[in-house]
Amino acid sequence: MTRTYVVTGSASGIGETTARLLRDRGERVIGIDLKNADVEADLSTPEGRTAAAAKAIELAGGTVDGVIACAGISAPIPKTISVNYFGVTELLEQLRPALAGSDAPRAAVVSSMASLQNHSEEMVDAALAGDETKALEIAAELTAQGPQIGYLVYPSSKRALSRWVRRQSISPEWAGNGIPLNAVAPGTVLTPMTQKLLETEESRAMVDASVPMPLNYHQSPESVANLLIWLTSVENTHLAGQVIYDDGGAEVSLRGEDVWSWADRK
């Protein structure tokens, strides 16, 4: 049976690849992006999110089987927190009633292994509290100090998103409605967003120091898209709240073998 998916960021990168692979499998895809999509909307604004959700639900006929949120930016600008966090979480919440009408609803988002990097705890707290105005104010203060400090907006947005997924995945609204909610955290993916970062040997070395990938090095968007598709397939019945580091071993390289010792603390 054909499933109906909503894919954000469908015009480029991981989102475009995911939408294409789903269509190749015979699934119905409603793409959302700034342009060249079934639904053209600006997810950096509350109005854009509301309009996008309403149009996607209308095109889907009221029921959505899967949502895959890939839209995101990495620029050291305040808008990054709006797109990467609020543009994902608010859209998902508005699409959730349409998901709940499916026999096998699923949702997955794209986080990043950058969620493990230095970040602004204040910005993460503001985002998780739903205070976009405050989060933008904090982001503006950081970006005013230059791109090196402004970069903190990106890992902060992904840290907040990963925490939101874990928090909401076991809630009555998501788990209680039988909707598995998970995240994929890629390493360095070969997309237009990373092209400039990887242009020179010096910049590649800088990226690789932050994101060491001993398994197969930099990855194709297909490596992420295929996992997102499985997470939102009918086969996934019990995986919930997981941030899966599909990153060539970067997370293990940085955090080491023991992520269980928190349970041993007295």
C-alpha positions in Angstrom: 0.0 0.0 0.0 1.3 3.4 -0.9 2.2 5.7 2.0 2.0 9.5 2.0 5.1 11.3 3.3 5.8 14.9 4.0 9.5 15.8 3.5 10.9 19.2 4.4 14.0 20.5 2.7 12.9 18.5 -0.3 14.6 20.7 -3.0 18.2 20.0 -2.0 20.6 17.9 0.0 19.4 15.1 2.2 15.8 16.2 1.8 15.9 16.0 -2.0 17.6 12.6 -1.9 15.0 11.3 0.6 12.1 12.5 -1.5 13.6 11.0 -4.6 14.2 7.6 -3.0 10.7 7.5 -1.6 9.2 8.3 -5.0 11.4 5.6 -6.6 9.8 3.1 -4.2 6.4 4.2 -5.2 5.5 6.3 -2.2 3.7 9.6 -2.4 5.8 12.6 -1.3 4.7 16.1 -0.5 7.8 18.2 -0.5 8.2 21.4 1.5 10.9 24.0 0.8 11.4 27.7 0.0 11.0 27.0 -3.7 10.8 24.1 -6.2 8.5 22.1 -3.9 4.9 21.0 -3.7 4.5 23.4 -0.8 6.6 26.5 -0.9 7.0 28.0 2.5 9.5 29.8 4.8 9.9 27.6 7.9 11.9 30.3 9.7 8.6 32.1 10.6 5.6 30.9 12.6 3.3 32.0 9.7 5.3 30.0 7.2 5.1 26.8 9.4 1.4 27.1 9.9 0.8 27.7 6.2 3.1 24.8 5.2 1.3 22.4 7.6 -2.1 23.4 6.5 -1.2 23.0 2.8 0.5 19.7 3.3 -2.4 18.3 5.1 -4.8 19.5 2.4 -2.7 17.9 -0.3 -2.5 14.7 1.7 -6.2 14.5 2.0 -6.1 14.9 5.8 -3.9 11.9 6.6 -0.1 11.7 6.6 1.7 8.4 7.1 5.2 9.8 7.6 7.0 13.0 8.2 10.7 13.4 7.5 12.1 16.8 8.5 15.4 17.5 6.7 15.2 21.3 6.3 18.1 23.1 8.0 20.9 25.6 7.6 24.3 25.9 9.3 25.0 29.6 8.8 26.2 31.7 11.8 23.0 33.8 11.8 20.0 34.0 14.2 17.7 32.5 11.6 19.5 29.1 12.1 17.8 28.5 15.4 14.4 29.4 13.9 14.8 27.0 10.9 16.6 24.1 12.6 14.5 24.0 15.8 11.2 25.9 15.6 10.8 25.1 11.9 11.0 21.4 12.8 9.2 21.1 16.1 6.3 23.5 15.4 5.7 22.0 12.0 5.7 18.4 13.5 3.3 19.4 16.2 0.9 20.9 13.6 1.2 17.8 11.4 0.8 15.4 14.3 -3.1 15.3 14.1 -2.8 14.2 10.5 -0.2 11.6 11.5 -2.5 10.3 14.2 -5.1 9.4 11.5 -2.7 6.9 9.9 -2.6 3.2 10.6 1.2 3.3 10.9 2.3 6.9 11.6 6.0 7.7 11.8 8.2 10.8 12.1 12.0 11.4 11.9 14.1 14.5 11.9 17.7 15.3 10.9 19.8 16.4 13.8 23.6 16.4 13.6 26.6 15.1 15.4 27.3 18.9 15.9 24.8 18.5 18.7 27.8 17.1 20.7 29.8 20.3 20.2 30.1 23.4 22.3 26.8 25.2 22.4 24.8 27.9 24.3 22.9 26.3 27.1 20.9 29.5 27.5 19.8 29.2 23.8 18.9 25.5 24.2 16.9 26.2 27.3 15.0 29.0 25.5 14.2 26.8 22.6 13.0 23.9 24.7 10.8 26.4 26.6 9.2 27.4 23.3 10.5 31.0 23.6 11.6 31.8 20.0 12.0 35.5 20.7 14.5 34.9 23.5 16.3 32.3 21.5 16.7 34.7 18.6 17.9 37.4 21.0 20.6 35.1 22.3 21.5 34.1 18.8 21.8 37.7 17.7 24.2 38.4 20.6 26.4 35.5 19.6 26.5 36.3 15.9 27.3 39.9 16.6 30.7 38.7 17.9 31.7 37.3 14.5 31.3 33.9 12.7 33.4 31.9 15.0 31.2 32.7 18.0 28.1 32.9 15.8 28.7 29.2 14.8 27.4 28.3 18.3 23.9 28.8 17.0 24.1 25.7 14.8 25.1 23.1 17.4 22.7 24.8 19.9 19.9 24.3 17.5 20.7 20.7 16.9 21.3 20.0 20.7 17.8 21.5 21.4 16.2 19.5 18.6 17.8 16.2 19.8 16.5 16.9 23.3 13.1 17.7 22.1 12.9 14.4 20.2 13.9 12.5 23.3 11.4 14.4 25.5 8.4 14.2 23.2 9.0 10.7 21.9 7.6 9.1 25.1 4.8 11.6 25.6 1.1 10.7 25.3 0.9 12.9 22.2 3.5 10.9 20.3 4.1 7.4 21.9 0.5 7.4 23.2 -0.8 7.8 19.7 1.5 5.1 18.4 3.9 7.5 16.5 7.6 6.5 16.7 9.6 9.8 16.8 13.4 9.6 16.2 16.4 11.6 14.9 19.4 10.9 12.7 22.6 12.7 13.4 24.9 12.6 10.4 28.5 13.4 10.2 30.0 15.3 7.2 27.5 14.8 4.3 28.5 15.7 0.8 25.7 18.2 0.0 25.6 21.8 -1.3 25.6 23.0 2.4 29.1 21.5 3.0 30.6 22.0 -0.4 32.4 25.3 0.5 33.6 23.9 3.8 35.4 21.1 1.9 36.9 23.1 -0.9 40.4 23.3 0.4 42.8 20.9 2.2 43.0 23.3 5.1 39.2 23.6 5.6 38.8 19.8 5.2 41.4 19.2 7.9 39.5 21.6 10.2 36.2 19.8 9.5 37.8 16.3 10.0 39.3 17.4 13.4 35.8 18.2 14.6 34.1 15.3 12.9 36.5 12.3 12.7 34.9 9.6 10.4 37.1 6.5 10.5 34.4 4.4 8.7 34.2 5.3 5.0 35.0 9.0 5.5 32.6 11.7 4.3 29.1 10.3 3.5 26.6 10.6 0.7 23.1 11.9 1.3 21.8 8.5 0.5 23.5 7.0 3.6 21.3 9.3 5.7 18.1 9.1 3.5 17.9 5.3 3.7 18.0 5.4 7.5 15.3 8.1 7.6 13.2 6.0 5.3 13.5 2.9 7.5 12.7 4.9 10.6 9.5 6.1 9.0 8.5 2.7 7.5 6.0 0.3 8.9 8.9 -2.0 9.9 9.8 0.4 12.7 7.4 -0.4 15.5 9.3 0.3 18.7 12.3 2.5 18.1 11.5 5.8 19.9 13.4 8.8 21.1 16.7 7.7 19.6 19.3 10.0 18.1 21.1 7.7 15.8 24.6 8.8 14.9 24.9 7.8 11.3 28.3 9.5 11.1 31.1 7.1 10.1 32.1 6.6 13.8 32.5 10.3 14.7 30.4 10.1 17.8 32.2 7.1 19.2 35.6 8.7 18.3 34.7 11.7 20.3 32.8 10.2 23.3 34.5 6.9 23.6 33.2 3.5 24.4 31.3 4.1 27.6 28.1 6.1 27.5 26.5 4.1 30.3 28.6 5.3 33.3 26.0 8.0 34.1 23.9 5.1 35.6 26.8 4.2 38.0 26.9 7.6 39.7 26.0 7.5 43.4 
